[in-house]
Amino acid sequence: MKNLDNLGRIILASQSPRRKYILKKINLDFKVIPSDIIEDFDETSPSTLVQTCAFEKAKKVSMDNLNNLVIGADTVVVLDKIIMGKPRNVNESREMLCMLSGKTHKVFTGVSIQNINKNINELFYSMTEVELHIIPDNIINYYIKNYEPYDKAGSYGIQDWFSSQIKKINGCYYNVMGLPLSKVFKCLYDLSVNNLND
């Protein structure tokens, strides 16, 4: 998008194919440099947790790309007070999906947008509620076996076959995929306008 050209080269600090897909929807010219930080932050609030992790991801890449605009993001699924990241194996995947079955949970995504040389440091989060149908064990086993959702928070992807198990969502669909597109676009657009006025 030409309105965003003055922001310079944009870097997505994530190897997530979903986030790459989402950013492409607004015709951004960006490259991917995954951040290899260890996601081990002791935060009790999911909104704080995802923002802290997103900030550290963006910061790690920004330190080696001082003149670029870097976007970092992190997503977790929350059921009651239980925070779910990515499952490490089949058992954790099955456990997560059994817990989520028939219930409403929340998906939090934190976003950090940084440019060190231009002193840009934007940090925000988005929350979406997702209600699932009751999912029989054989359906859970089928999904895990065929889609191997080990790289997804909460052990599911709303954009894949699992969409058949979604009863209702309240909030941004793309936030559940891993990046709240409308909030990201608004932030980038506002930064672009402000830079033009400098």
Steps between C-alpha positions, in 0.01 A plus 500: 500500500652830390376684810733283707808530277659771713526260793794333329568129479271301728609181675271236645681348798312172474524177303124445526351440153167631629644839597677522165171423323313762703752778432492426128129582499583872533768488229792575730853472369671307778755231566504232769773473764388260775591587856653215696428625850409252772132559577524453875353804671347483846187711451164431661290715265456361147485850353830589668656168402429531128612864490824420686578215264411703190720787620799273562460334159493836322785637712727204422463554125503880528843502663649364177276711273507845654343684206221252429148480635468166678173326588498241777197304619404230747175309552358294787168328567340548841232280658390642833843577651693231314739640239567268206792545265606247238471129584828310517360161404191295418395466862515873568315569177220258593484636854459859377227416251309291754510794743380746235222273369152648549631811674575865429862605522696816429783554253750776579753631248757759592668714235816709518604737220847651536749712311799584717646780284163675470416442868182310412372267771134400467358225721143369517290186519170365373260246654244280325250261659454163331225249579546139392250224441531190716768302314491118518825319573516344152479847343777628726719202410428547130596866514824443687604211274429680173586862585771469768418835667818513708596848377170657604395648834221295651577221251269614222490722193176687440589525131538127435272194534439590864275784385229233484508488881459875557152590625545876536765770527478846649778728382768501231528174301858576396594549864423131555726416204781693665487867400218757552507639147283809543693620807834436329391687187372798701825520696713484182280755324515743795879462513520569127287815527699627798829443316370691200415792728842504674 
